[in-house]
Structure formats: C-alpha cells, structure tokens
Amino acid sequence: MTGRKGAGGGNAADGAPLPGEEAVARFGDHLASEMGASAHTVRAYREDMEAYLRWAQRAGVDPLAPTYRQLRRYLAELDQARYARTTIKRHLSSLRTFFRWACVTGLAPADPASVLSAPKVDRRLPKVVSDGDVERLLAVYGPTDADGAPREQTAAQMRDAALLEFLFSCGARVSEASGLLLSWVNFPEREVKVFGKRAKERIVPLSRRGAEAMTRYLEKARPELLGDRQSDYFFVSNRGNQMKPDGIRKMFKRALAAAGLDESLSPHALRHSFATDLLEGGADLRSVQDMLGHASLTTTQIYTHVTPERLKEIHGLAHPRA
C-alpha cells in the first residue's frame, strides 16, 4: 500500500476542521510565497501534513507539540501499513520542513522532527529514454515521421513538437516549460533563461533542432492558437492560455502512446536522458549541475552511472598501459 491514505487516512468528524489545519494552510502559503515552491510541491507537502493531522487527531496527539516518540510512532505506523520507504522518507521530510518553520514562527514549542532518522532507501537509477526511443517520441508531432516522410502539422502539433524538443534540448522541468516567457528565449544566441525551483535562474543552451522546432511554432502555430489574445508565455494552450503543467503531462502521455513507448515514463525521463547524454558525451559534472539547476552536486552525481562498455572505452583511451 503506497497511497496517501492508510495510517494517515480518515477525515475529521462531520467535516469539522482538523486541529492544526490552519497552521498547515499558513505553511503552504509560506512555501508558495516566500520559498517559491511550485503548486505541485505545495500540494504534496500539504497532503503529507494533512495525513499527519488526521493521525494525530485519532491518536490523541497535539499536532503542534508532539514528542519525539510520538512522531516515531507515526512513522512506525506508516511502515506497518506497508508504505514504501521512499513514501515514509517523504512524509518525514514534510514533517521536518513544517516543524522547522513552525518553531521559527512560534507555532510549535519545539522541533521533535529534527532528531528523527530517515529509513534507508535503496538508491535507484533514474529512468532514461534510449536514443532510439527519444527519436521516436520527438517524431510523433514533428514535421517528419519516424521514417523521414514529411507531415502536415496542425498548430497544436507544432506546439507539442516544440515542447518535447525544449524538454529534451534543455533538460527542463515541466513547471519550467509551463512558466517559460517569450522574453526568456534568445534565438540568435540559441539559449534560454529558465527559472527553476525557488525561482533560481539559469541559462541553458538550446540545441539546433530545439531552436528550429520552437521557431516554427512561434512563427506559424502560436499566432493561430492565440487568436485575438495576448500572452507573455511562450507555450500556449489550444485556447490561447498559458500551457499548464498538467496539460504538458497529458500531452506527453499521448505522445508516449502514439510512439508505442512505455506509458509509465514521465516527462522527467527526458531530463534524465539529457543529463546522461551530456555526461556520456564528456561534459563535466559541474556544468551538468548548472544546466539542470541542481542546488547540490550530490543530486547530479546520480547520473554518473555508466555502462561497462563505456568504462572499457574510457580506460582504453585514458590509461597509459591500456
């Protein structure tokens, strides 16, 4: 059982507000307005904290003044409910962030979550899309099909082709594609300004194919999609509004199905493929960190996995006695 219900499930009786619910709402506002967290991130934190509030109410625990042992009992119940270790670790991360903030604001008298240790999680390599599958995916809405035959694109197909090329060309997150402004795309220099998590700015080079697809969309498709509307956003919906993250994810799922690829893949898989391709092509880890917008080099290091064949190739080129 890996959902958000279970040990944390259940609702307040008769729809009455849960104890601590107002504090969690303020916490969500803090994440959005002061920390620059995306709507998706804020929703995830709030859902985790609301699960904790429901448990605290059932267990007779003061949600804003729990003891270390009470929080440990909460995590133990999640484990007993067969939550995945990654899920338990995420719940603990939410608790730590909340209580750290609640202590600073005076809503909580202490921070018992800070001394809790997270369950050990097997480090999994990120899912990547093979070169061949990337080509099949990018060809779904492109000007030519997978066999190279010309295709008459609709305005929506031009936009979706440009979106897919942008995600892969820049290793961008879905939220970054959604929030991309016209003024941030520099076609002469083939580079894009991206605002990532916590409004962190970075400049990412744009591939030739990416620039071509985005230029085609900008000149031919975007005016048709906008109609008589105006928008500062680069990618717009069929109705001329900002292309929202959920809309991009749905488009990606349709593209996977049309390409005959694993539909469990997410747009983030293109970001993983972008990073892996750069490293295997000889890019240094620090440069990849900058292009991905990772705050810590440790996060980028997960992409340093290489195949045995690649290791042999590197050894053969670099070792003096190979």
Disulfide bonds with the S-S distance in Angstrom:
none
